[in-house]
Amino acid sequence: MQHHIRPCQAAACPPLALVPDSAERAWSRAAIALLQGDGHRSSDTHLLKPLFSGLGGVSIYLKDESTHPTGSLKHRLARSLFLYGICNGRIGPGTTLVEASSGSTAVSEAYFAKLLGLRFIAVMPRSTSRQKIEAIQSFGGECHFVEAAGDVYDESLRVAHQTGGYYLDQFTNAERATDWRGGNNIAESIFRQMESEEHPIPEWLVMSAGTGGTSATLGRYIRYRNLETRLCVVDVENSAFYDAWRTGDMQTVAAGSRIEGIGRPRVEPSFVPGVIDHMIRVPDAASIAAAHVLSERLFRQIGGSTGTNFFGACWIAATMLRAGRRGSIVTLICDSGQRYADTFFNPDWLRESGIDIAPYRRMIERFLDHGEFIGPEL
Ligand SMILES: *Cc1c(COP(=O)(O)O)cnc(C)c1O
């Protein structure tokens, strides 16, 4: 018996054969293939295990996100935001892309926009460093300036509206654009790379927060996989995250951080406090001292937020040693220190900023070499 299936009976409904496989869909398929190709090439960044003689049975691992094609962990975020926009039908062949960012995110997004042949506009404070502006422009991105840092959000919306474009909105979409259950996200990559280690399930993951997206992915993944690993988020001076997590007040505001990429003046919508087991606030001098010490131990420079991460990892390692525990701790190298030659690695900048890293430097070195506990003054 033959069935006559006629799902489309309304007069206004065109015959299926005439529903176009539009140029738009063909473009999306090609774009997704390009983005997935990039993901396959760059997701499994190295997991480093430097040897520190003072740490006994506690190992600190560092996932090196500075080796992505655009030099930071924001490479993953930018790729996810593009996939999210395309798969939601919001980004097509002629879409102008807009973002509020003066930093690493805009550099990575400019790269992906160029890869897909799209116009990209970064909305940023006029005070943004020449170096970052040049990096964005080198990928064909345009920079649109505002006077006050707090104006970037509204101005991005306005520019997107005016150009008929799409606001990528990292500070809202970071936590939702990432495939947190798998898809070789950063958490899955870490746990797979740890499989043959002496302590394959880390006691702690340690991560700082900018958008909060990476800590959200890590925290959700360890819960989803039913692991005993705990997540410690390290915050910095003048950031809203720590107090918000402690008090539960998501309206908390702060002055804004000196450590680029992390610490925010407001609690960003993409920050997910419920998946965080513990938070530590690290002094800026300790973050920068840790960036100096780790750069020397790795024979190459790493950035300030990596210093924050590393100091937090040392702090947790110290408490594990004190409790007689063995095990592993994993944190991230977020970007390279080359971006901070004029600031964190410049003695004049440190002096002018009133930052003395010497005491923290001695403290960290004593700990790494002799396992002497980081003092209680924190
Ligand atoms: C964005 C950023 C972070 C924080 O990552 P999030 O996932 O946004 O919380 C840390 N370090 C650097 C250099 C960054 O650019």
The ligand as an SDF file (V2000), in Angstrom:
LIG
                    3D

 15 15  0  0  0  0  0  0  0  0999 V2000
   40.3550   35.3840   30.2350 C   0  0  0  0  0  0  0  0  0  0  0  0
   41.6180   35.1270   30.9220 C   0  0  0  0  0  0  0  0  0  0  0  0
   41.6620   34.3920   32.1130 C   0  0  0  0  0  0  0  0  0  0  0  0
   40.4180   33.8580   32.8040 C   0  0  0  0  0  0  0  0  0  0  0  0
   39.6690   32.9430   32.0380 O   0  0  0  0  0  0  0  0  0  0  0  0
   38.0760   32.9380   32.0630 P   0  0  0  0  0  0  0  0  0  0  0  0
   37.6790   31.6660   31.4530 O   0  0  0  0  0  0  0  0  0  0  0  0
   37.6260   34.1190   31.2450 O   0  0  0  0  0  0  0  0  0  0  0  0
   37.6140   33.0780   33.4790 O   0  0  0  0  0  0  0  0  0  0  0  0
   42.8900   34.1990   32.7050 C   0  0  0  0  0  0  0  0  0  0  0  0
   44.0240   34.6950   32.1420 N   0  0  0  0  0  0  0  0  0  0  0  0
   44.0140   35.3880   30.9870 C   0  0  0  0  0  0  0  0  0  0  0  0
   45.3000   35.9140   30.4300 C   0  0  0  0  0  0  0  0  0  0  0  0
   42.8140   35.6190   30.3310 C   0  0  0  0  0  0  0  0  0  0  0  0
   42.8180   36.3200   29.1890 O   0  0  0  0  0  0  0  0  0  0  0  0
  1  2  1  0
  2  3  1  0
  2 14  2  0
  3  4  1  0
  3 10  2  0
  4  5  1  0
  5  6  1  0
  6  7  2  0
  6  8  1  0
  6  9  1  0
 10 11  1  0
 11 12  2  0
 12 13  1  0
 12 14  1  0
 14 15  1  0
M  END
$$$$
